[in-house]
Amino acid sequence: MARTYKILHRRWRVKRPLYWAMLPELALTIAVLVLFGIQQPDLFRSLFWRIGYELRMNSNPNIILYAYANHQPLPKIPFVWSRE
C-alpha cells in the first residue's frame, strides 16, 4: 500500500517560538478590541464619524443612516418631489 503525501509530515520540534509569536498578536487583538469598545458607547463614535466625513471616507453624520446607527431621532429631510 502506497504512502500518501502529507504537507506537514512531522511534529513541531520547538513550540516556544510559536508561543512568542503569539504575544504580539494578542497585544494587537486587545488594542483593537479596546478601540472598538471605546467607540461603542458613543464616547468617540460621533467624533470619528464627523472626522471620517470631513476626510471623505464615510457618509455625512446629518443623514438618516447616522441616526439609525446611533439610535437617534431621524432628521427632517424633504422628499425629492415635494414643495417643501
mmCIF file of the N, C-alpha and C atoms, coordinates in Angstrom:
data_MODEL
# 
_entry.id   MODEL 
# 
loop_
_atom_site.group_PDB 
_atom_site.id 
_atom_site.type_symbol 
_atom_site.label_atom_id 
_atom_site.label_alt_id 
_atom_site.label_comp_id 
_atom_site.label_asym_id 
_atom_site.label_entity_id 
_atom_site.label_seq_id 
_atom_site.pdbx_PDB_ins_code 
_atom_site.Cartn_x 
_atom_site.Cartn_y 
_atom_site.Cartn_z 
_atom_site.occupancy 
_atom_site.B_iso_or_equiv 
_atom_site.pdbx_formal_charge 
_atom_site.auth_seq_id 
_atom_site.auth_comp_id 
_atom_site.auth_asym_id 
_atom_site.auth_atom_id 
_atom_site.pdbx_PDB_model_num 
ATOM 1   N N  . MET A 1 1  ? 0.848   -1.176 0.000  1.00 0.00 ? 1  MET A N  1 
ATOM 2   C CA . MET A 1 1  ? 0.000   0.000  0.000  1.00 0.00 ? 1  MET A CA 1 
ATOM 3   C C  . MET A 1 1  ? 0.895   1.241  0.000  1.00 0.00 ? 1  MET A C  1 
ATOM 4   N N  . ALA A 1 2  ? 0.626   2.190  -0.888 1.00 0.00 ? 2  ALA A N  1 
ATOM 5   C CA . ALA A 1 2  ? 1.474   3.373  -1.031 1.00 0.00 ? 2  ALA A CA 1 
ATOM 6   C C  . ALA A 1 2  ? 1.154   4.398  0.050  1.00 0.00 ? 2  ALA A C  1 
ATOM 7   N N  . ARG A 1 3  ? 2.210   5.088  0.490  1.00 0.00 ? 3  ARG A N  1 
ATOM 8   C CA . ARG A 1 3  ? 2.023   6.149  1.475  1.00 0.00 ? 3  ARG A CA 1 
ATOM 9   C C  . ARG A 1 3  ? 1.597   7.424  0.752  1.00 0.00 ? 3  ARG A C  1 
ATOM 10  N N  . THR A 1 4  ? 0.689   8.167  1.346  1.00 0.00 ? 4  THR A N  1 
ATOM 11  C CA . THR A 1 4  ? 0.227   9.413  0.729  1.00 0.00 ? 4  THR A CA 1 
ATOM 12  C C  . THR A 1 4  ? 1.099   10.578 1.184  1.00 0.00 ? 4  THR A C  1 
ATOM 13  N N  . TYR A 1 5  ? 1.069   11.627 0.409  1.00 0.00 ? 5  TYR A N  1 
ATOM 14  C CA . TYR A 1 5  ? 1.867   12.805 0.711  1.00 0.00 ? 5  TYR A CA 1 
ATOM 15  C C  . TYR A 1 5  ? 1.183   13.623 1.803  1.00 0.00 ? 5  TYR A C  1 
ATOM 16  N N  . LYS A 1 6  ? 1.945   14.035 2.788  1.00 0.00 ? 6  LYS A N  1 
ATOM 17  C CA . LYS A 1 6  ? 1.428   14.882 3.856  1.00 0.00 ? 6  LYS A CA 1 
ATOM 18  C C  . LYS A 1 6  ? 2.179   16.208 3.822  1.00 0.00 ? 6  LYS A C  1 
ATOM 19  N N  . ILE A 1 7  ? 1.439   17.283 3.908  1.00 0.00 ? 7  ILE A N  1 
ATOM 20  C CA . ILE A 1 7  ? 2.073   18.593 3.868  1.00 0.00 ? 7  ILE A CA 1 
ATOM 21  C C  . ILE A 1 7  ? 2.953   18.786 5.109  1.00 0.00 ? 7  ILE A C  1 
ATOM 22  N N  . LEU A 1 8  ? 2.412   18.533 6.249  1.00 0.00 ? 8  LEU A N  1 
ATOM 23  C CA . LEU A 1 8  ? 3.180   18.603 7.498  1.00 0.00 ? 8  LEU A CA 1 
ATOM 24  C C  . LEU A 1 8  ? 3.394   17.167 7.966  1.00 0.00 ? 8  LEU A C  1 
ATOM 25  N N  . HIS A 1 9  ? 4.498   16.607 7.588  1.00 0.00 ? 9  HIS A N  1 
ATOM 26  C CA . HIS A 1 9  ? 4.711   15.189 7.849  1.00 0.00 ? 9  HIS A CA 1 
ATOM 27  C C  . HIS A 1 9  ? 5.373   14.899 9.200  1.00 0.00 ? 9  HIS A C  1 
ATOM 28  N N  . ARG A 1 10 ? 5.690   15.942 9.943  1.00 0.00 ? 10 ARG A N  1 
ATOM 29  C CA . ARG A 1 10 ? 6.326   15.698 11.235 1.00 0.00 ? 10 ARG A CA 1 
ATOM 30  C C  . ARG A 1 10 ? 5.760   16.665 12.262 1.00 0.00 ? 10 ARG A C  1 
ATOM 31  N N  . ARG A 1 11 ? 5.978   16.358 13.486 1.00 0.00 ? 11 ARG A N  1 
ATOM 32  C CA . ARG A 1 11 ? 5.504   17.208 14.563 1.00 0.00 ? 11 ARG A CA 1 
ATOM 33  C C  . ARG A 1 11 ? 6.484   18.366 14.738 1.00 0.00 ? 11 ARG A C  1 
ATOM 34  N N  . TRP A 1 12 ? 5.981   19.465 15.252 1.00 0.00 ? 12 TRP A N  1 
ATOM 35  C CA . TRP A 1 12 ? 6.847   20.610 15.539 1.00 0.00 ? 12 TRP A CA 1 
ATOM 36  C C  . TRP A 1 12 ? 7.804   20.231 16.653 1.00 0.00 ? 12 TRP A C  1 
ATOM 37  N N  . ARG A 1 13 ? 9.068   20.501 16.431 1.00 0.00 ? 13 ARG A N  1 
ATOM 38  C CA . ARG A 1 13 ? 10.049  20.167 17.467 1.00 0.00 ? 13 ARG A CA 1 
ATOM 39  C C  . ARG A 1 13 ? 10.092  21.209 18.566 1.00 0.00 ? 13 ARG A C  1 
ATOM 40  N N  . VAL A 1 14 ? 10.058  22.475 18.164 1.00 0.00 ? 14 VAL A N  1 
ATOM 41  C CA . VAL A 1 14 ? 10.109  23.538 19.170 1.00 0.00 ? 14 VAL A CA 1 
ATOM 42  C C  . VAL A 1 14 ? 8.828   24.372 19.074 1.00 0.00 ? 14 VAL A C  1 
ATOM 43  N N  . LYS A 1 15 ? 8.112   24.426 20.153 1.00 0.00 ? 15 LYS A N  1 
ATOM 44  C CA . LYS A 1 15 ? 6.871   25.191 20.172 1.00 0.00 ? 15 LYS A CA 1 
ATOM 45  C C  . LYS A 1 15 ? 7.068   26.561 20.807 1.00 0.00 ? 15 LYS A C  1 
ATOM 46  N N  . ARG A 1 16 ? 8.170   26.766 21.481 1.00 0.00 ? 16 ARG A N  1 
ATOM 47  C CA . ARG A 1 16 ? 8.397   28.020 22.186 1.00 0.00 ? 16 ARG A CA 1 
ATOM 48  C C  . ARG A 1 16 ? 8.411   29.236 21.259 1.00 0.00 ? 16 ARG A C  1 
ATOM 49  N N  . PRO A 1 17 ? 9.075   29.218 20.080 1.00 0.00 ? 17 PRO A N  1 
ATOM 50  C CA . PRO A 1 17 ? 8.998   30.394 19.187 1.00 0.00 ? 17 PRO A CA 1 
ATOM 51  C C  . PRO A 1 17 ? 7.577   30.686 18.722 1.00 0.00 ? 17 PRO A C  1 
ATOM 52  N N  . LEU A 1 18 ? 6.797   29.660 18.561 1.00 0.00 ? 18 LEU A N  1 
ATOM 53  C CA . LEU A 1 18 ? 5.407   29.857 18.173 1.00 0.00 ? 18 LEU A CA 1 
ATOM 54  C C  . LEU A 1 18 ? 4.650   30.595 19.271 1.00 0.00 ? 18 LEU A C  1 
ATOM 55  N N  . TYR A 1 19 ? 4.899   30.239 20.521 1.00 0.00 ? 19 TYR A N  1 
ATOM 56  C CA . TYR A 1 19 ? 4.256   30.932 21.636 1.00 0.00 ? 19 TYR A CA 1 
ATOM 57  C C  . TYR A 1 19 ? 4.712   32.384 21.715 1.00 0.00 ? 19 TYR A C  1 
ATOM 58  N N  . TRP A 1 20 ? 5.986   32.663 21.464 1.00 0.00 ? 20 TRP A N  1 
ATOM 59  C CA . TRP A 1 20 ? 6.474   34.037 21.487 1.00 0.00 ? 20 TRP A CA 1 
ATOM 60  C C  . TRP A 1 20 ? 5.874   34.841 20.338 1.00 0.00 ? 20 TRP A C  1 
ATOM 61  N N  . ALA A 1 21 ? 5.602   34.217 19.227 1.00 0.00 ? 21 ALA A N  1 
ATOM 62  C CA . ALA A 1 21 ? 4.992   34.916 18.094 1.00 0.00 ? 21 ALA A CA 1 
ATOM 63  C C  . ALA A 1 21 ? 3.531   35.258 18.376 1.00 0.00 ? 21 ALA A C  1 
ATOM 64  N N  . MET A 1 22 ? 2.908   34.541 19.284 1.00 0.00 ? 22 MET A N  1 
ATOM 65  C CA . MET A 1 22 ? 1.514   34.812 19.618 1.00 0.00 ? 22 MET A CA 1 
ATOM 66  C C  . MET A 1 22 ? 1.357   36.054 20.505 1.00 0.00 ? 22 MET A C  1 
ATOM 67  N N  . LEU A 1 23 ? 2.395   36.470 21.195 1.00 0.00 ? 23 LEU A N  1 
ATOM 68  C CA . LEU A 1 23 ? 2.295   37.623 22.098 1.00 0.00 ? 23 LEU A CA 1 
ATOM 69  C C  . LEU A 1 23 ? 1.981   38.927 21.353 1.00 0.00 ? 23 LEU A C  1 
ATOM 70  N N  . PRO A 1 24 ? 2.677   39.267 20.254 1.00 0.00 ? 24 PRO A N  1 
ATOM 71  C CA . PRO A 1 24 ? 2.273   40.488 19.534 1.00 0.00 ? 24 PRO A CA 1 
ATOM 72  C C  . PRO A 1 24 ? 0.864   40.407 18.964 1.00 0.00 ? 24 PRO A C  1 
ATOM 73  N N  . GLU A 1 25 ? 0.482   39.224 18.543 1.00 0.00 ? 25 GLU A N  1 
ATOM 74  C CA . GLU A 1 25 ? -0.873  39.058 18.026 1.00 0.00 ? 25 GLU A CA 1 
ATOM 75  C C  . GLU A 1 25 ? -1.905  39.305 19.121 1.00 0.00 ? 25 GLU A C  1 
ATOM 76  N N  . LEU A 1 26 ? -1.630  38.815 20.320 1.00 0.00 ? 26 LEU A N  1 
ATOM 77  C CA . LEU A 1 26 ? -2.523  39.043 21.453 1.00 0.00 ? 26 LEU A CA 1 
ATOM 78  C C  . LEU A 1 26 ? -2.593  40.521 21.788 1.00 0.00 ? 26 LEU A C  1 
ATOM 79  N N  . ALA A 1 27 ? -1.458  41.203 21.794 1.00 0.00 ? 27 ALA A N  1 
ATOM 80  C CA . ALA A 1 27 ? -1.440  42.639 22.095 1.00 0.00 ? 27 ALA A CA 1 
ATOM 81  C C  . ALA A 1 27 ? -2.234  43.425 21.054 1.00 0.00 ? 27 ALA A C  1 
ATOM 82  N N  . LEU A 1 28 ? -2.078  43.082 19.795 1.00 0.00 ? 28 LEU A N  1 
ATOM 83  C CA . LEU A 1 28 ? -2.812  43.766 18.728 1.00 0.00 ? 28 LEU A CA 1 
ATOM 84  C C  . LEU A 1 28 ? -4.320  43.504 18.848 1.00 0.00 ? 28 LEU A C  1 
ATOM 85  N N  . THR A 1 29 ? -4.681  42.290 19.155 1.00 0.00 ? 29 THR A N  1 
ATOM 86  C CA . THR A 1 29 ? -6.094  41.958 19.311 1.00 0.00 ? 29 THR A CA 1 
ATOM 87  C C  . THR A 1 29 ? -6.715  42.740 20.460 1.00 0.00 ? 29 THR A C  1 
ATOM 88  N N  . ILE A 1 30 ? -6.022  42.832 21.572 1.00 0.00 ? 30 ILE A N  1 
ATOM 89  C CA . ILE A 1 30 ? -6.535  43.578 22.717 1.00 0.00 ? 30 ILE A CA 1 
ATOM 90  C C  . ILE A 1 30 ? -6.653  45.060 22.386 1.00 0.00 ? 30 ILE A C  1 
ATOM 91  N N  . ALA A 1 31 ? -5.667  45.610 21.673 1.00 0.00 ? 31 ALA A N  1 
ATOM 92  C CA . ALA A 1 31 ? -5.729  47.026 21.291 1.00 0.00 ? 31 ALA A CA 1 
ATOM 93  C C  . ALA A 1 31 ? -6.925  47.316 20.389 1.00 0.00 ? 31 ALA A C  1 
ATOM 94  N N  . VAL A 1 32 ? -7.176  46.444 19.426 1.00 0.00 ? 32 VAL A N  1 
ATOM 95  C CA . VAL A 1 32 ? -8.318  46.640 18.528 1.00 0.00 ? 32 VAL A CA 1 
ATOM 96  C C  . VAL A 1 32 ? -9.629  46.519 19.291 1.00 0.00 ? 32 VAL A C  1 
ATOM 97  N N  . LEU A 1 33 ? -9.724  45.559 20.190 1.00 0.00 ? 33 LEU A N  1 
ATOM 98  C CA . LEU A 1 33 ? -10.944 45.411 20.982 1.00 0.00 ? 33 LEU A CA 1 
ATOM 99  C C  . LEU A 1 33 ? -11.187 46.614 21.877 1.00 0.00 ? 33 LEU A C  1 
ATOM 100 N N  . VAL A 1 34 ? -10.130 47.173 22.446 1.00 0.00 ? 34 VAL A N  1 
ATOM 101 C CA . VAL A 1 34 ? -10.273 48.373 23.280 1.00 0.00 ? 34 VAL A CA 1 
ATOM 102 C C  . VAL A 1 34 ? -10.757 49.547 22.443 1.00 0.00 ? 34 VAL A C  1 
ATOM 103 N N  . LEU A 1 35 ? -10.196 49.727 21.248 1.00 0.00 ? 35 LEU A N  1 
ATOM 104 C CA . LEU A 1 35 ? -10.642 50.828 20.395 1.00 0.00 ? 35 LEU A CA 1 
ATOM 105 C C  . LEU A 1 35 ? -12.111 50.694 20.016 1.00 0.00 ? 35 LEU A C  1 
ATOM 106 N N  . PHE A 1 36 ? -12.538 49.501 19.652 1.00 0.00 ? 36 PHE A N  1 
ATOM 107 C CA . PHE A 1 36 ? -13.950 49.308 19.323 1.00 0.00 ? 36 PHE A CA 1 
ATOM 108 C C  . PHE A 1 36 ? -14.831 49.412 20.561 1.00 0.00 ? 36 PHE A C  1 
ATOM 109 N N  . GLY A 1 37 ? -14.325 49.014 21.719 1.00 0.00 ? 37 GLY A N  1 
ATOM 110 C CA . GLY A 1 37 ? -15.092 49.144 22.957 1.00 0.00 ? 37 GLY A CA 1 
ATOM 111 C C  . GLY A 1 37 ? -15.290 50.586 23.357 1.00 0.00 ? 37 GLY A C  1 
ATOM 112 N N  . ILE A 1 38 ? -14.268 51.419 23.151 1.00 0.00 ? 38 ILE A N  1 
ATOM 113 C CA . ILE A 1 38 ? -14.396 52.847 23.449 1.00 0.00 ? 38 ILE A CA 1 
ATOM 114 C C  . ILE A 1 38 ? -15.388 53.487 22.504 1.00 0.00 ? 38 ILE A C  1 
ATOM 115 N N  . GLN A 1 39 ? -15.388 53.041 21.271 1.00 0.00 ? 39 GLN A N  1 
ATOM 116 C CA . GLN A 1 39 ? -16.249 53.631 20.264 1.00 0.00 ? 39 GLN A CA 1 
ATOM 117 C C  . GLN A 1 39 ? -17.716 53.238 20.467 1.00 0.00 ? 39 GLN A C  1 
ATOM 118 N N  . GLN A 1 40 ? -17.987 52.115 21.079 1.00 0.00 ? 40 GLN A N  1 
ATOM 119 C CA . GLN A 1 40 ? -19.349 51.607 21.164 1.00 0.00 ? 40 GLN A CA 1 
ATOM 120 C C  . GLN A 1 40 ? -20.301 52.502 21.965 1.00 0.00 ? 40 GLN A C  1 
ATOM 121 N N  . PRO A 1 41 ? -19.976 52.955 23.175 1.00 0.00 ? 41 PRO A N  1 
ATOM 122 C CA . PRO A 1 41 ? -20.971 53.742 23.914 1.00 0.00 ? 41 PRO A CA 1 
ATOM 123 C C  . PRO A 1 41 ? -21.023 55.204 23.479 1.00 0.00 ? 41 PRO A C  1 
ATOM 124 N N  . ASP A 1 42 ? -20.570 55.522 22.292 1.00 0.00 ? 42 ASP A N  1 
ATOM 125 C CA . ASP A 1 42 ? -20.589 56.856 21.702 1.00 0.00 ? 42 ASP A CA 1 
ATOM 126 C C  . ASP A 1 42 ? -19.693 57.829 22.459 1.00 0.00 ? 42 ASP A C  1 
ATOM 127 N N  . LEU A 1 43 ? -18.585 57.335 22.978 1.00 0.00 ? 43 LEU A N  1 
ATOM 128 C CA . LEU A 1 43 ? -17.610 58.223 23.588 1.00 0.00 ? 43 LEU A CA 1 
ATOM 129 C C  . LEU A 1 43 ? -16.851 58.958 22.485 1.00 0.00 ? 43 LEU A C  1 
ATOM 130 N N  . PHE A 1 44 ? -16.449 58.228 21.448 1.00 0.00 ? 44 PHE A N  1 
ATOM 131 C CA . PHE A 1 44 ? -15.755 58.832 20.324 1.00 0.00 ? 44 PHE A CA 1 
ATOM 132 C C  . PHE A 1 44 ? -16.431 58.542 18.992 1.00 0.00 ? 44 PHE A C  1 
ATOM 133 N N  . ARG A 1 45 ? -17.535 57.818 18.990 1.00 0.00 ? 45 ARG A N  1 
ATOM 134 C CA . ARG A 1 45 ? -18.163 57.399 17.748 1.00 0.00 ? 45 ARG A CA 1 
ATOM 135 C C  . ARG A 1 45 ? -18.590 58.583 16.889 1.00 0.00 ? 45 ARG A C  1 
ATOM 136 N N  . SER A 1 46 ? -19.268 59.567 17.471 1.00 0.00 ? 46 SER A N  1 
ATOM 137 C CA . SER A 1 46 ? -19.724 60.727 16.704 1.00 0.00 ? 46 SER A CA 1 
ATOM 138 C C  . SER A 1 46 ? -18.543 61.529 16.176 1.00 0.00 ? 46 SER A C  1 
ATOM 139 N N  . LEU A 1 47 ? -17.510 61.668 16.998 1.00 0.00 ? 47 LEU A N  1 
ATOM 140 C CA . LEU A 1 47 ? -16.323 62.398 16.566 1.00 0.00 ? 47 LEU A CA 1 
ATOM 141 C C  . LEU A 1 47 ? -15.644 61.683 15.403 1.00 0.00 ? 47 LEU A C  1 
ATOM 142 N N  . PHE A 1 48 ? -15.499 60.354 15.506 1.00 0.00 ? 48 PHE A N  1 
ATOM 143 C CA . PHE A 1 48 ? -14.885 59.590 14.425 1.00 0.00 ? 48 PHE A CA 1 
ATOM 144 C C  . PHE A 1 48 ? -15.709 59.692 13.146 1.00 0.00 ? 48 PHE A C  1 
ATOM 145 N N  . TRP A 1 49 ? -17.040 59.665 13.279 1.00 0.00 ? 49 TRP A N  1 
ATOM 146 C CA . TRP A 1 49 ? -17.897 59.719 12.114 1.00 0.00 ? 49 TRP A CA 1 
ATOM 147 C C  . TRP A 1 49 ? -17.772 61.077 11.431 1.00 0.00 ? 49 TRP A C  1 
ATOM 148 N N  . ARG A 1 50 ? -17.720 62.171 12.224 1.00 0.00 ? 50 ARG A N  1 
ATOM 149 C CA . ARG A 1 50 ? -17.591 63.512 11.651 1.00 0.00 ? 50 ARG A CA 1 
ATOM 150 C C  . ARG A 1 50 ? -16.235 63.684 10.964 1.00 0.00 ? 50 ARG A C  1 
ATOM 151 N N  . ILE A 1 51 ? -15.174 63.205 11.615 1.00 0.00 ? 51 ILE A N  1 
ATOM 152 C CA . ILE A 1 51 ? -13.844 63.288 11.015 1.00 0.00 ? 51 ILE A CA 1 
ATOM 153 C C  . ILE A 1 51 ? -13.785 62.465 9.728  1.00 0.00 ? 51 ILE A C  1 
ATOM 154 N N  . GLY A 1 52 ? -14.405 61.295 9.738  1.00 0.00 ? 52 GLY A N  1 
ATOM 155 C CA . GLY A 1 52 ? -14.455 60.467 8.533  1.00 0.00 ? 52 GLY A CA 1 
ATOM 156 C C  . GLY A 1 52 ? -15.196 61.149 7.405  1.00 0.00 ? 52 GLY A C  1 
ATOM 157 N N  . TYR A 1 53 ? -16.266 61.894 7.737  1.00 0.00 ? 53 TYR A N  1 
ATOM 158 C CA . TYR A 1 53 ? -16.988 62.629 6.700  1.00 0.00 ? 53 TYR A CA 1 
ATOM 159 C C  . TYR A 1 53 ? -16.126 63.754 6.140  1.00 0.00 ? 53 TYR A C  1 
ATOM 160 N N  . GLU A 1 54 ? -15.405 64.453 7.009  1.00 0.00 ? 54 GLU A N  1 
ATOM 161 C CA . GLU A 1 54 ? -14.552 65.553 6.553  1.00 0.00 ? 54 GLU A CA 1 
ATOM 162 C C  . GLU A 1 54 ? -13.410 65.049 5.666  1.00 0.00 ? 54 GLU A C  1 
ATOM 163 N N  . LEU A 1 55 ? -12.940 63.829 5.922  1.00 0.00 ? 55 LEU A N  1 
ATOM 164 C CA . LEU A 1 55 ? -11.878 63.248 5.097  1.00 0.00 ? 55 LEU A CA 1 
ATOM 165 C C  . LEU A 1 55 ? -12.435 62.445 3.925  1.00 0.00 ? 55 LEU A C  1 
ATOM 166 N N  . ARG A 1 56 ? -13.750 62.518 3.718  1.00 0.00 ? 56 ARG A N  1 
ATOM 167 C CA . ARG A 1 56 ? -14.462 61.834 2.635  1.00 0.00 ? 56 ARG A CA 1 
ATOM 168 C C  . ARG A 1 56 ? -14.255 60.323 2.667  1.00 0.00 ? 56 ARG A C  1 
ATOM 169 N N  . MET A 1 57 ? -14.361 59.741 3.852  1.00 0.00 ? 57 MET A N  1 
ATOM 170 C CA . MET A 1 57 ? -14.228 58.292 3.998  1.00 0.00 ? 57 MET A CA 1 
ATOM 171 C C  . MET A 1 57 ? -15.559 57.629 4.346  1.00 0.00 ? 57 MET A C  1 
ATOM 172 N N  . ASN A 1 58 ? -16.541 58.385 4.814  1.00 0.00 ? 58 ASN A N  1 
ATOM 173 C CA . ASN A 1 58 ? -17.850 57.815 5.107  1.00 0.00 ? 58 ASN A CA 1 
ATOM 174 C C  . ASN A 1 58 ? -18.933 58.870 4.894  1.00 0.00 ? 58 ASN A C  1 
ATOM 175 N N  . SER A 1 59 ? -20.156 58.561 5.300  1.00 0.00 ? 59 SER A N  1 
ATOM 176 C CA . SER A 1 59 ? -21.300 59.417 4.992  1.00 0.00 ? 59 SER A CA 1 
ATOM 177 C C  . SER A 1 59 ? -21.392 60.610 5.941  1.00 0.00 ? 59 SER A C  1 
ATOM 178 N N  . ASN A 1 60 ? -22.246 61.527 5.576  1.00 0.00 ? 60 ASN A N  1 
ATOM 179 C CA . ASN A 1 60 ? -22.496 62.723 6.367  1.00 0.00 ? 60 ASN A CA 1 
ATOM 180 C C  . ASN A 1 60 ? -23.203 62.329 7.672  1.00 0.00 ? 60 ASN A C  1 
ATOM 181 N N  . PRO A 1 61 ? -22.742 62.842 8.821  1.00 0.00 ? 61 PRO A N  1 
ATOM 182 C CA . PRO A 1 61 ? -23.406 62.484 10.078 1.00 0.00 ? 61 PRO A CA 1 
ATOM 183 C C  . PRO A 1 61 ? -24.799 63.072 10.236 1.00 0.00 ? 61 PRO A C  1 
ATOM 184 N N  . ASN A 1 62 ? -25.226 63.917 9.327  1.00 0.00 ? 62 ASN A N  1 
ATOM 185 C CA . ASN A 1 62 ? -26.543 64.533 9.436  1.00 0.00 ? 62 ASN A CA 1 
ATOM 186 C C  . ASN A 1 62 ? -27.607 63.796 8.629  1.00 0.00 ? 62 ASN A C  1 
ATOM 187 N N  . ILE A 1 63 ? -27.346 62.588 8.184  1.00 0.00 ? 63 ILE A N  1 
ATOM 188 C CA . ILE A 1 63 ? -28.328 61.881 7.373  1.00 0.00 ? 63 ILE A CA 1 
ATOM 189 C C  . ILE A 1 63 ? -28.953 60.737 8.169  1.00 0.00 ? 63 ILE A C  1 
ATOM 190 N N  . ILE A 1 64 ? -29.883 60.069 7.539  1.00 0.00 ? 64 ILE A N  1 
ATOM 191 C CA . ILE A 1 64 ? -30.680 59.047 8.215  1.00 0.00 ? 64 ILE A CA 1 
ATOM 192 C C  . ILE A 1 64 ? -29.834 57.876 8.683  1.00 0.00 ? 64 ILE A C  1 
ATOM 193 N N  . LEU A 1 65 ? -28.847 57.459 7.901  1.00 0.00 ? 65 LEU A N  1 
ATOM 194 C CA . LEU A 1 65 ? -28.012 56.320 8.278  1.00 0.00 ? 65 LEU A CA 1 
ATOM 195 C C  . LEU A 1 65 ? -27.329 56.539 9.627  1.00 0.00 ? 65 LEU A C  1 
ATOM 196 N N  . TYR A 1 66 ? -26.833 57.740 9.859  1.00 0.00 ? 66 TYR A N  1 
ATOM 197 C CA . TYR A 1 66 ? -26.186 58.067 11.134 1.00 0.00 ? 66 TYR A CA 1 
ATOM 198 C C  . TYR A 1 66 ? -27.184 57.961 12.280 1.00 0.00 ? 66 TYR A C  1 
ATOM 199 N N  . ALA A 1 67 ? -28.394 58.460 12.050 1.00 0.00 ? 67 ALA A N  1 
ATOM 200 C CA . ALA A 1 67 ? -29.422 58.407 13.089 1.00 0.00 ? 67 ALA A CA 1 
ATOM 201 C C  . ALA A 1 67 ? -29.783 56.968 13.435 1.00 0.00 ? 67 ALA A C  1 
ATOM 202 N N  . TYR A 1 68 ? -29.909 56.108 12.423 1.00 0.00 ? 68 TYR A N  1 
ATOM 203 C CA . TYR A 1 68 ? -30.202 54.698 12.689 1.00 0.00 ? 68 TYR A CA 1 
ATOM 204 C C  . TYR A 1 68 ? -29.058 54.026 13.447 1.00 0.00 ? 68 TYR A C  1 
ATOM 205 N N  . ALA A 1 69 ? -27.826 54.290 13.055 1.00 0.00 ? 69 ALA A N  1 
ATOM 206 C CA . ALA A 1 69 ? -26.681 53.637 13.685 1.00 0.00 ? 69 ALA A CA 1 
ATOM 207 C C  . ALA A 1 69 ? -26.499 54.062 15.139 1.00 0.00 ? 69 ALA A C  1 
ATOM 208 N N  . ASN A 1 70 ? -26.872 55.296 15.467 1.00 0.00 ? 70 ASN A N  1 
ATOM 209 C CA . ASN A 1 70 ? -26.656 55.812 16.814 1.00 0.00 ? 70 ASN A CA 1 
ATOM 210 C C  . ASN A 1 70 ? -27.941 55.921 17.627 1.00 0.00 ? 70 ASN A C  1 
ATOM 211 N N  . HIS A 1 71 ? -29.030 55.326 17.135 1.00 0.00 ? 71 HIS A N  1 
ATOM 212 C CA . HIS A 1 71 ? -30.309 55.284 17.853 1.00 0.00 ? 71 HIS A CA 1 
ATOM 213 C C  . HIS A 1 71 ? -30.769 56.690 18.232 1.00 0.00 ? 71 HIS A C  1 
ATOM 214 N N  . GLN A 1 72 ? -30.764 57.591 17.253 1.00 0.00 ? 72 GLN A N  1 
ATOM 215 C CA . GLN A 1 72 ? -31.207 58.960 17.443 1.00 0.00 ? 72 GLN A CA 1 
ATOM 216 C C  . GLN A 1 72 ? -32.436 59.195 16.579 1.00 0.00 ? 72 GLN A C  1 
ATOM 217 N N  . PRO A 1 73 ? -33.210 60.250 16.895 1.00 0.00 ? 73 PRO A N  1 
ATOM 218 C CA . PRO A 1 73 ? -34.378 60.531 16.053 1.00 0.00 ? 73 PRO A CA 1 
ATOM 219 C C  . PRO A 1 73 ? -33.960 60.903 14.631 1.00 0.00 ? 73 PRO A C  1 
ATOM 220 N N  . LEU A 1 74 ? -34.804 60.545 13.681 1.00 0.00 ? 74 LEU A N  1 
ATOM 221 C CA . LEU A 1 74 ? -34.484 60.787 12.274 1.00 0.00 ? 74 LEU A CA 1 
ATOM 222 C C  . LEU A 1 74 ? -34.548 62.278 11.960 1.00 0.00 ? 74 LEU A C  1 
ATOM 223 N N  . PRO A 1 75 ? -33.602 62.789 11.177 1.00 0.00 ? 75 PRO A N  1 
ATOM 224 C CA . PRO A 1 75 ? -33.643 64.205 10.807 1.00 0.00 ? 75 PRO A CA 1 
ATOM 225 C C  . PRO A 1 75 ? -34.731 64.467 9.770  1.00 0.00 ? 75 PRO A C  1 
ATOM 226 N N  . LYS A 1 76 ? -35.176 65.714 9.690  1.00 0.00 ? 76 LYS A N  1 
ATOM 227 C CA . LYS A 1 76 ? -36.197 66.104 8.713  1.00 0.00 ? 76 LYS A CA 1 
ATOM 228 C C  . LYS A 1 76 ? -35.514 66.339 7.369  1.00 0.00 ? 76 LYS A C  1 
ATOM 229 N N  . ILE A 1 77 ? -35.736 65.406 6.429  1.00 0.00 ? 77 ILE A N  1 
ATOM 230 C CA . ILE A 1 77 ? -35.180 65.522 5.081  1.00 0.00 ? 77 ILE A CA 1 
ATOM 231 C C  . ILE A 1 77 ? -36.361 65.611 4.122  1.00 0.00 ? 77 ILE A C  1 
ATOM 232 N N  . PRO A 1 78 ? -36.465 66.676 3.337  1.00 0.00 ? 78 PRO A N  1 
ATOM 233 C CA . PRO A 1 78 ? -37.619 66.818 2.444  1.00 0.00 ? 78 PRO A CA 1 
ATOM 234 C C  . PRO A 1 78 ? -37.621 65.762 1.346  1.00 0.00 ? 78 PRO A C  1 
ATOM 235 N N  . PHE A 1 79 ? -38.787 65.353 0.963  1.00 0.00 ? 79 PHE A N  1 
ATOM 236 C CA . PHE A 1 79 ? -38.952 64.392 -0.114 1.00 0.00 ? 79 PHE A CA 1 
ATOM 237 C C  . PHE A 1 79 ? -38.529 65.056 -1.418 1.00 0.00 ? 79 PHE A C  1 
ATOM 238 N N  . VAL A 1 80 ? -37.955 64.310 -2.324 1.00 0.00 ? 80 VAL A N  1 
ATOM 239 C CA . VAL A 1 80 ? -37.371 64.892 -3.539 1.00 0.00 ? 80 VAL A CA 1 
ATOM 240 C C  . VAL A 1 80 ? -38.408 65.655 -4.356 1.00 0.00 ? 80 VAL A C  1 
ATOM 241 N N  . TRP A 1 81 ? -39.615 65.121 -4.485 1.00 0.00 ? 81 TRP A N  1 
ATOM 242 C CA . TRP A 1 81 ? -40.615 65.753 -5.336 1.00 0.00 ? 81 TRP A CA 1 
ATOM 243 C C  . TRP A 1 81 ? -41.583 66.628 -4.556 1.00 0.00 ? 81 TRP A C  1 
ATOM 244 N N  . SER A 1 82 ? -41.317 66.861 -3.297 1.00 0.00 ? 82 SER A N  1 
ATOM 245 C CA . SER A 1 82 ? -42.226 67.687 -2.523 1.00 0.00 ? 82 SER A CA 1 
ATOM 246 C C  . SER A 1 82 ? -41.890 69.169 -2.738 1.00 0.00 ? 82 SER A C  1 
ATOM 247 N N  . ARG A 1 83 ? -42.804 70.075 -2.336 1.00 0.00 ? 83 ARG A N  1 
ATOM 248 C CA . ARG A 1 83 ? -42.582 71.504 -2.498 1.00 0.00 ? 83 ARG A CA 1 
ATOM 249 C C  . ARG A 1 83 ? -42.103 72.163 -1.216 1.00 0.00 ? 83 ARG A C  1 
ATOM 250 N N  . GLU A 1 84 ? -41.597 71.391 -0.285 1.00 0.00 ? 84 GLU A N  1 
ATOM 251 C CA . GLU A 1 84 ? -41.141 71.952 0.988  1.00 0.00 ? 84 GLU A CA 1 
ATOM 252 C C  . GLU A 1 84 ? -39.855 72.689 0.837  1.00 0.00 ? 84 GLU A C  1 
# 
